[in-house]
């Protein structure tokens, strides 16, 4: 099908609908039968098919609606591909309440901004790289974003700097959400909680909104040590996020071994390493595969990235592990600067020293024109990491 000049899929879809029947369908459906099959991104291995049942998807729609409160007046711009964690499940719960969908064939900043203005979009769910691209686009001020009521970032870690800049630029509530293909997908939202905003300093609110968040209704979530014990809820002890819920997949499609390795004693092990604080807020520190082990000390690549992203000249960055003869591994940063901005790697290292313990400061910082991204807008860390490890038998783990 040919696309519209503004990148929106509209006329073809309406023509397709016009050929359908208005008669209601009442098919017999087994609620435990597979309704949809989605594949993981394959960043940690071969992509696996996630079997989603009618029951899981229905209950996810209910849980997400309770957490987000979408209404028939909402207009949502889809920039998360529908093949990526089910488009955040939006096709189900927005349709359930009678809201309006606006589809982009692919992300392009101008088409994105035009669609918000033209269709009076109220909410957008997107990966941080997309929000960052729009935030720093030279033509951003030419478009009307007054219809926006909420921005939700997910799919990759968001820095507090990004959340703060989005709120200040667009004047709308902005927070993080978290989920997996295996969980239909939304598990947590970092929405502000009144009893905390009334008792904590104002800057703490935006800090919390950049966290992974707290579980949706119907989601049991823990952070555990390798032996299954819960970590202390002090925001310091790191463990793996495990989850149990009606929205967790039944199995990987035709892959019982992978299913058994991922779901143990009724809990799905996510591979995401996090801390939990006394208020129940989760903060992912890293994927287990992205933790950098330097001389026996664990370094969160996300923590280092957030420190670099707080520098006003930095547009994007990724921190990966590189081999180190003395310490096993060392953090290395790949950085893209904002258009027209200048900063030296020495200045960036000094900036890091102001925000990080010295052993976490990147050994090397490389300025790049761009960083490789996948179809969903995620930075491909594996691709960035590979050249540093060429000729080495394996990473130190």
C-alpha positions as CSV (number, residue, x, y, z in Angstrom):
1,X,0.0,0.0,0.0
2,X,1.2,3.5,-0.7
3,X,1.6,5.8,2.3
4,X,0.3,9.3,2.7
5,X,2.7,12.2,2.1
6,X,2.8,12.9,5.8
7,X,3.7,9.4,6.7
8,X,0.2,8.6,8.3
9,X,-1.7,5.5,7.5
10,X,-5.3,6.7,7.1
11,X,-7.1,6.4,3.7
12,X,-6.2,2.8,3.1
13,X,-7.4,1.8,6.6
14,X,-10.7,3.6,6.2
15,X,-11.2,1.9,2.8
16,X,-10.6,-1.4,4.4
17,X,-13.1,-0.7,7.2
18,X,-15.8,0.4,4.7
19,X,-15.8,-3.1,3.2
20,X,-16.6,-4.8,6.5
21,X,-19.9,-5.7,8.2
22,X,-21.5,-3.8,11.1
23,X,-23.0,-7.0,12.4
24,X,-21.6,-8.0,15.8
25,X,-19.6,-11.2,16.0
26,X,-19.9,-13.5,19.0
27,X,-17.4,-16.3,18.3
28,X,-16.7,-19.1,20.9
29,X,-13.3,-18.3,22.3
30,X,-11.2,-20.4,24.7
31,X,-9.8,-17.7,27.1
32,X,-6.7,-19.8,27.5
33,X,-6.1,-20.2,23.8
34,X,-3.3,-18.3,22.1
35,X,-4.6,-15.0,20.8
36,X,-1.3,-13.4,19.7
37,X,2.3,-14.4,19.2
38,X,5.0,-11.8,19.7
39,X,8.8,-12.3,19.4
40,X,11.4,-11.0,21.8
41,X,13.9,-8.5,20.3
42,X,16.7,-11.2,20.5
43,X,19.2,-8.8,22.2
44,X,20.2,-11.5,24.6
45,X,20.0,-14.5,22.2
46,X,17.8,-16.0,19.5
47,X,14.3,-14.3,19.4
48,X,11.7,-16.4,21.3
49,X,8.0,-16.4,20.5
50,X,5.8,-15.2,23.4
51,X,2.4,-16.9,23.5
52,X,-0.3,-14.5,24.7
53,X,-3.7,-15.8,25.6
54,X,-7.0,-14.1,25.3
55,X,-7.2,-14.0,29.1
56,X,-3.8,-12.4,29.6
57,X,-4.5,-9.7,27.0
58,X,-7.9,-8.9,28.4
59,X,-6.6,-8.6,32.0
60,X,-3.6,-6.6,30.8
61,X,-6.1,-4.2,29.2
62,X,-8.0,-3.9,32.5
63,X,-4.8,-3.4,34.6
64,X,-3.3,-0.9,32.3
65,X,-6.5,1.1,32.1
66,X,-6.7,1.3,35.9
67,X,-3.1,2.5,36.0
68,X,-3.3,5.0,33.1
69,X,-6.9,6.1,33.1
70,X,-7.4,6.5,29.3
71,X,-10.8,7.7,28.2
72,X,-12.8,8.0,25.0
73,X,-11.4,11.5,24.6
74,X,-7.8,10.3,24.3
75,X,-6.0,10.5,21.0
76,X,-2.8,8.4,21.1
77,X,0.0,8.6,18.5
78,X,1.6,5.2,17.9
79,X,5.3,5.5,17.5
80,X,6.1,2.2,19.3
81,X,5.8,-0.4,16.5
82,X,3.0,-2.9,17.1
83,X,5.5,-5.7,16.8
84,X,7.4,-4.3,19.8
85,X,5.9,-5.5,23.1
86,X,2.5,-5.3,21.5
87,X,2.7,-1.6,21.0
88,X,2.7,-1.3,24.8
89,X,-0.7,-3.0,24.7
90,X,-2.3,0.3,23.6
91,X,-4.3,-1.3,20.8
92,X,-6.3,-3.2,23.4
93,X,-6.9,-0.8,26.2
94,X,-7.4,2.4,24.1
95,X,-9.8,0.6,21.9
96,X,-11.6,-0.8,25.0
97,X,-12.5,2.8,26.1
98,X,-13.2,4.1,22.6
99,X,-10.2,6.3,22.2
100,X,-8.6,7.3,18.9
101,X,-5.5,5.8,17.3
102,X,-3.1,7.7,15.1
103,X,-0.6,5.6,13.3
104,X,2.8,6.5,11.8
105,X,4.3,4.1,9.3
106,X,7.7,4.9,10.7
107,X,9.2,7.5,13.1
108,X,10.3,10.7,11.4
109,X,10.4,13.8,13.6
110,X,8.5,16.2,11.3
111,X,5.8,13.7,10.6
112,X,5.6,13.0,14.4
113,X,5.1,16.7,15.2
114,X,2.7,17.3,12.3
115,X,0.5,14.4,13.5
116,X,0.3,15.8,17.1
117,X,-0.8,19.2,15.8
118,X,-3.2,17.8,13.1
119,X,-5.0,15.2,15.2
120,X,-4.7,17.0,18.6
121,X,-2.9,14.0,20.1
122,X,-3.3,13.8,23.9
123,X,-0.8,11.1,24.9
124,X,2.4,9.6,23.4
125,X,4.2,6.4,24.5
126,X,7.7,6.2,23.1
127,X,11.3,5.2,23.7
128,X,13.7,7.8,25.1
129,X,15.6,8.2,21.8
130,X,12.4,9.3,20.0
131,X,11.5,11.9,22.6
132,X,15.2,13.1,22.6
133,X,15.1,13.6,18.8
134,X,11.9,15.7,18.9
135,X,13.1,17.7,22.0
136,X,16.3,18.7,20.1
137,X,14.7,19.2,16.6
138,X,15.4,22.6,15.2
139,X,11.8,23.0,13.9
140,X,10.1,21.9,17.1
141,X,8.8,25.4,18.0
142,X,6.9,25.6,14.7
143,X,4.3,23.1,15.8
144,X,1.4,23.3,18.3
145,X,1.7,20.7,21.1
146,X,-1.0,22.3,23.3
147,X,-3.3,19.2,23.0
148,X,-0.7,17.0,24.8
149,X,-1.6,15.9,28.3
150,X,0.9,13.1,29.0
151,X,4.2,11.6,27.8
152,X,5.3,8.1,28.8
153,X,8.8,6.9,28.2
154,X,9.7,3.2,28.1
155,X,11.6,0.5,26.3
156,X,15.0,1.7,27.5
157,X,16.3,3.6,30.5
158,X,15.3,7.3,30.7
159,X,17.5,9.8,32.4
160,X,16.1,12.3,35.0
161,X,17.5,15.0,32.7
162,X,15.3,13.8,29.8
163,X,12.1,13.6,32.0
164,X,12.8,17.1,33.4
165,X,13.4,18.6,30.0
166,X,10.3,17.1,28.5
167,X,8.1,18.4,31.3
168,X,9.6,21.9,31.1
169,X,9.5,22.0,27.3
170,X,6.0,20.7,26.7
171,X,4.4,21.5,30.0
172,X,2.8,18.1,30.5
173,X,3.2,15.3,33.0
174,X,6.0,12.9,31.9
175,X,7.0,9.6,33.5
176,X,8.5,6.2,32.8
177,X,6.8,2.9,32.3
178,X,8.3,-0.6,32.2
179,X,7.3,-3.9,30.8
180,X,8.4,-6.9,28.7
181,X,7.1,-8.9,25.7
182,X,6.6,-11.7,28.2
183,X,4.2,-9.6,30.3
184,X,1.7,-8.2,27.7
185,X,3.7,-5.8,28.5
186,X,3.2,-3.0,31.1
187,X,4.3,-4.0,34.7
188,X,5.1,-0.6,36.3
189,X,4.4,3.1,36.0
190,X,6.4,5.9,37.6
191,X,3.3,8.1,38.1
192,X,3.5,10.5,41.0
193,X,1.8,9.5,44.2
194,X,0.1,12.4,46.1
195,X,1.1,11.3,49.6
196,X,4.8,11.5,48.5
197,X,4.6,14.7,46.4
198,X,3.1,16.4,49.5
199,X,5.9,15.3,51.8
200,X,9.0,15.4,49.5
201,X,10.9,18.3,47.9
202,X,9.6,19.2,44.4
203,X,12.7,18.0,42.7
204,X,12.1,14.5,44.2
205,X,8.9,14.2,42.1
206,X,10.7,14.4,38.8
207,X,13.4,12.1,40.1
208,X,10.8,9.5,41.0
209,X,9.1,9.9,37.6
210,X,12.3,8.9,35.9
211,X,12.4,5.7,38.0
212,X,11.1,2.3,36.8
213,X,8.0,2.9,39.0
214,X,5.6,0.9,41.1
215,X,3.5,-2.1,40.0
216,X,0.2,-1.9,38.3
217,X,-2.8,-3.4,40.1
218,X,-2.7,-7.2,39.6
219,X,1.1,-7.3,39.4
220,X,3.2,-8.9,42.2
221,X,6.7,-7.7,41.8
222,X,9.9,-8.4,43.8
223,X,13.6,-7.7,43.6
224,X,15.6,-10.7,44.8
225,X,19.1,-12.0,45.3
226,X,20.4,-15.0,43.3
227,X,19.2,-17.3,46.1
228,X,15.6,-15.9,45.9
229,X,15.7,-13.8,49.0
230,X,14.2,-10.3,48.7
231,X,16.7,-7.4,48.8
232,X,16.5,-4.7,51.4
233,X,14.0,-2.0,50.4
234,X,16.7,0.7,50.8
235,X,17.3,1.8,47.2
236,X,20.8,0.4,47.5
237,X,20.9,-3.4,47.4
238,X,20.7,-4.7,43.8
239,X,18.8,-7.8,42.7
240,X,16.8,-9.2,39.8
241,X,13.2,-8.2,39.2
242,X,10.8,-11.2,39.3
243,X,7.1,-10.9,38.6
244,X,4.0,-13.0,39.0
245,X,0.7,-11.9,37.5
246,X,-2.2,-12.9,35.2
247,X,-0.5,-10.9,32.5
248,X,2.7,-13.0,32.5
249,X,2.9,-15.3,29.4
250,X,2.0,-18.9,29.7
251,X,5.1,-20.0,27.8
252,X,7.5,-19.4,25.0
253,X,6.1,-20.9,21.8
254,X,7.3,-24.4,21.4
255,X,10.3,-23.8,23.6
256,X,9.8,-25.6,26.9
257,X,13.5,-25.3,27.9
258,X,13.5,-21.5,27.6
259,X,10.2,-21.4,29.5
260,X,11.5,-23.4,32.3
261,X,14.6,-21.3,32.6
262,X,12.6,-18.0,32.7
263,X,9.6,-19.0,34.9
264,X,10.6,-20.7,38.1
265,X,8.3,-21.5,41.0
266,X,5.6,-19.3,39.4
267,X,7.8,-16.2,39.1
268,X,9.1,-14.8,35.8
269,X,12.8,-13.8,36.1
270,X,13.2,-10.7,33.9
271,X,17.0,-10.4,33.8
272,X,16.7,-6.8,34.8
273,X,18.8,-5.8,37.8
274,X,17.2,-3.2,40.1
275,X,16.8,-1.7,43.5
276,X,13.6,-1.0,45.4
277,X,13.1,1.8,48.0
278,X,11.0,2.0,51.1
279,X,8.1,3.4,49.2
280,X,8.0,0.5,46.8
281,X,9.5,2.3,43.8
282,X,11.7,0.2,41.5
283,X,14.7,1.6,39.7
284,X,16.4,-0.6,37.1
285,X,20.2,-0.3,37.3
286,X,20.9,-2.4,34.3
287,X,20.3,-5.5,32.3
288,X,22.3,-8.3,33.9
289,X,24.3,-8.6,30.6
290,X,25.2,-4.9,30.7
291,X,26.6,-4.7,34.2
292,X,30.3,-3.8,34.0
293,X,32.5,-5.7,36.4
294,X,35.6,-3.6,37.1
295,X,38.0,-5.2,39.5
296,X,35.2,-7.0,41.3
297,X,33.0,-3.9,41.6
298,X,29.7,-3.8,39.7
299,X,29.1,-0.7,37.6
300,X,25.7,0.2,36.2
301,X,26.1,1.4,32.6
302,X,22.7,3.3,33.0
303,X,24.1,5.2,36.0
304,X,27.1,6.3,34.0
305,X,25.0,7.2,31.0
306,X,22.7,9.4,33.2
307,X,25.7,11.3,34.5
308,X,27.0,11.9,30.9
309,X,23.5,12.9,29.7
310,X,23.3,15.6,32.4
311,X,25.9,17.5,30.5
312,X,24.1,20.2,28.3
313,X,26.2,19.4,25.2
314,X,25.3,15.7,25.1
315,X,22.4,14.4,22.9
316,X,22.8,10.7,23.3
317,X,25.2,8.2,24.8
318,X,25.8,4.6,25.5
319,X,28.2,3.0,28.0
320,X,29.6,-0.5,27.4
321,X,32.2,-2.8,28.9
322,X,35.6,-2.9,27.3
323,X,38.4,-5.4,28.2
324,X,40.9,-4.2,30.7
325,X,44.2,-6.1,31.3
326,X,44.4,-5.1,35.0
327,X,40.8,-5.0,36.1
328,X,39.0,-7.3,33.7
329,X,36.5,-4.7,32.4
330,X,36.3,-1.0,32.2
331,X,33.4,1.4,31.2
332,X,33.7,3.1,27.8
333,X,31.3,5.8,26.6
334,X,30.2,6.5,23.1
335,X,28.7,10.0,22.9
336,X,26.7,12.0,20.3
337,X,26.7,15.8,20.8
338,X,23.8,18.2,20.1
339,X,24.0,20.1,16.9
340,X,26.4,23.0,17.2
341,X,27.6,21.9,20.7
342,X,31.3,21.5,21.5
343,X,32.9,19.7,24.4
344,X,36.1,17.8,24.8
345,X,36.4,14.3,26.1
346,X,38.5,15.6,29.0
347,X,35.7,18.0,30.0
348,X,33.2,15.1,29.9
349,X,35.4,13.0,32.1
350,X,35.7,15.9,34.6
351,X,31.9,16.2,34.5
352,X,31.6,12.5,35.3
353,X,33.9,12.9,38.2
354,X,31.5,15.4,39.7
355,X,28.6,12.9,39.6
356,X,30.2,9.5,40.0
357,X,32.6,7.6,42.2
358,X,36.0,7.6,40.5
359,X,36.0,3.9,39.7
360,X,32.8,4.4,37.7
361,X,34.2,7.2,35.5
362,X,34.6,5.9,31.9
363,X,38.2,4.9,31.0
364,X,37.6,6.3,27.5
365,X,35.0,8.6,25.9
366,X,34.5,8.5,22.1
367,X,32.6,11.2,20.2
368,X,30.4,9.7,17.4
369,X,28.3,11.2,14.7
370,X,25.5,8.7,15.5
371,X,24.7,5.6,17.5
372,X,23.2,2.4,15.9
373,X,19.6,1.8,16.7
374,X,17.1,-1.1,16.1
375,X,13.6,-0.8,14.7
376,X,12.2,0.3,17.9
377,X,14.7,3.1,18.5
378,X,16.8,1.3,21.1
379,X,20.5,1.9,21.0
380,X,22.2,-1.4,20.0
381,X,24.7,-1.8,22.8
382,X,25.8,-5.3,21.6
383,X,26.9,-3.8,18.2
384,X,28.8,-1.0,20.0
385,X,30.5,-3.5,22.4
386,X,31.6,-6.0,19.8
387,X,34.6,-4.1,18.4
388,X,36.2,-3.7,21.8
389,X,36.0,-7.5,22.4
390,X,37.2,-8.6,19.0
391,X,40.1,-11.1,19.5
392,X,39.1,-11.8,23.1
393,X,37.7,-15.3,23.9
394,X,34.9,-14.0,26.1
395,X,33.7,-11.2,28.3
396,X,34.7,-11.4,32.0
397,X,31.5,-12.3,33.9
